């Protein structure tokens, strides 16, 4: 295992030498999609767009297997939720002929309709045309033809325990209950993880035919039992591709890490400064170091204002798996910075000096080409930013 990890790290480092040459940030906003293209050495940036002006773009993702295909999850005004696909790096787009949609409910059962497609994830490297999508309300969908048509993953969507897991009929988060954080074990295309808000973390080892909760150790302070089997509010979960038995999670109730040998979440957010806390939405992993992780905390006090604590925005980094954290605020507003960062709106590139980027609820995009040590505002005056993904086009 250690030898395999070293080989993967070596290959990743070789890829990092060319990562910045073709780097584009894919920015999904409340009013369309924008592209922020890096110049030589990431010293300059050029903003283009929008595509889908007026439509809500929840997530825009480049297929890492061909580095040409883009998939966009959009809510198109009165026409509702759909998925768009581009096979030419975003020059032209085509709508899915069959977007994600729940099957008709049997007589006597509550009907469900997709409100919006929330999260997109490319399938395993061995399945070049497979994509997964998570929706609101919580549903899991799969495409076998590169995003042209979508079918529900029946093992989850019709699981007899799904209503209990998802809290059907109970209070949902402000933007609606969602299924997100679709993670695929790079060693096995049938080994899947999902996160739900609300619901918690779940795992499948048979390609989605069956699922089980994976929430031991994770708190749910808003429930009568703070350590339930399910019902948690996962904000973002990440699996490290070079150490796929390592999972990180930003939760409504803190920051966690799981090493699968223990099969239990450890609250590494307890090591954050107490006056800042460990509540936020995004979580970003270093592409070559499983011990390095970035988060962007927000005010998690009683009324949940969803802004930076005290109006002083900052990212935090841990380089030892969460045992300690360091504040990264150089270049950011020192005061009166009342914004936050949504769960898909923070990412990292794969350059040798890793670039870290985030978009704000105030319509700005910030970046650091020195792993968060200094931040520069790369774009202003955009609509509210929903997602930022680093794309390296072929």
Buried (B, 14 or more C-beta within 10 A) or exposed (E): EEEEEEEBBEEBEEBBEEBBEBBBBBBBBBBBBBBBBBEEEBEEBEBEBBBBEEBBBBBBBBBEBEEBBBBBBBBBEEEBBBBBBBBEBBEEBEBBEEBBBBEEEEEEEEEBEBBBBBBBBBBBEEBEBBBBBBBBBBBBBBBBBBBBBBBBBEBBBBBEEBEEBBBBEEEBEEBBBBBBBBBBBBEEBEBBBBBBBBBBBBBBBEBBEEBEBBBEBBBBEEBEEEEBBBBBBBBBBBBBBBBBBBBBBBBBBBBBBBBBEEEBBBBBBEBBEEEBBBBBBBBBBBBBBBBBBBBBBBBBEEEEEBBBBEBBBBBBBBBEBBEEBEBBBEBBBEEEBBBBBBBBBBBBBBBEEBBBBBBBBBBBBBBBBEBBBBBBEBBEEBBBBBBBBBBBBE
